Amino acid sequence: MTNAHSFLSPEQEARLLGAYTALKELSADCPVPAVGAAVTMALAELRTALDGQGVEFDYFSTV
């Protein structure tokens, strides 16, 4: 479902996709369990937000 009242600019979309990539890389490389858990939660929230805006991205890519 998309948000009908506000939309991301192309710049905002690009920045969020960049943040998504950075978080996936951090998740793959961080040996600290608490940080890994926090990053996993942040990724889930970001995926939900991007999906809600209809942004296309790869859920299942490897970093």
C-alpha positions as a printed NumPy array, in Angstrom:
array([[  0.   ,   0.   ,   0.   ],
       [  1.377,   3.403,  -0.937],
       [  1.032,   6.609,   0.998],
       [ -1.368,   8.75 ,  -1.065],
       [ -0.639,  12.01 ,   0.738],
       [  3.113,  12.421,   0.586],
       [  5.747,  11.157,  -1.779],
       [  9.507,  10.839,  -1.675],
       [ 11.554,  12.988,  -3.984],
       [ 14.026,  11.111,  -6.207],
       [ 16.835,  12.418,  -3.98 ],
       [ 15.132,  11.155,  -0.823],
       [ 14.491,   7.777,  -2.42 ],
       [ 18.147,   7.497,  -3.451],
       [ 19.332,   8.461,   0.036],
       [ 17.048,   5.882,   1.68 ],
       [ 18.199,   3.166,  -0.711],
       [ 21.792,   4.142,   0.119],
       [ 20.999,   3.854,   3.829],
       [ 19.421,   0.453,   3.203],
       [ 22.594,  -0.736,   1.452],
       [ 24.814,   0.656,   4.23 ],
       [ 22.729,  -1.064,   6.907],
       [ 22.885,  -4.393,   5.06 ],
       [ 26.672,  -4.095,   4.848],
       [ 26.918,  -3.238,   8.546],
       [ 24.683,  -6.168,   9.411],
       [ 26.937,  -8.536,   7.473],
       [ 30.179,  -7.186,   8.953],
       [ 29.376,  -6.364,  12.594],
       [ 30.413,  -8.964,  15.176],
       [ 28.6  ,  -7.238,  18.082],
       [ 25.277,  -9.025,  18.762],
       [ 23.449,  -5.998,  20.189],
       [ 24.434,  -3.86 ,  17.214],
       [ 23.463,  -6.619,  14.809],
       [ 20.037,  -6.872,  16.424],
       [ 19.522,  -3.102,  16.251],
       [ 20.589,  -3.021,  12.608],
       [ 18.212,  -5.878,  11.794],
       [ 15.333,  -3.942,  13.359],
       [ 16.324,  -0.775,  11.492],
       [ 16.373,  -2.729,   8.218],
       [ 12.901,  -4.09 ,   8.916],
       [ 11.536,  -0.601,   9.604],
       [ 13.213,   0.82 ,   6.514],
       [ 11.888,  -2.029,   4.342],
       [  8.376,  -1.307,   5.617],
       [  8.711,   2.399,   4.881],
       [ 10.159,   1.856,   1.399],
       [  7.51 ,  -0.715,   0.567],
       [  4.81 ,   1.679,   1.788],
       [  6.083,   4.283,  -0.653],
       [  6.137,   1.817,  -3.528],
       [  9.922,   1.971,  -3.849],
       [ 11.39 ,  -0.955,  -5.774],
       [ 14.346,  -2.642,  -4.079],
       [ 15.752,  -6.141,  -3.712],
       [ 14.629,  -7.784,  -0.469],
       [ 16.79 , -10.84 ,  -0.936],
       [ 20.077,  -9.594,  -2.346],
       [ 23.281, -10.443,  -0.59 ],
       [ 25.038,  -7.274,   0.491]])
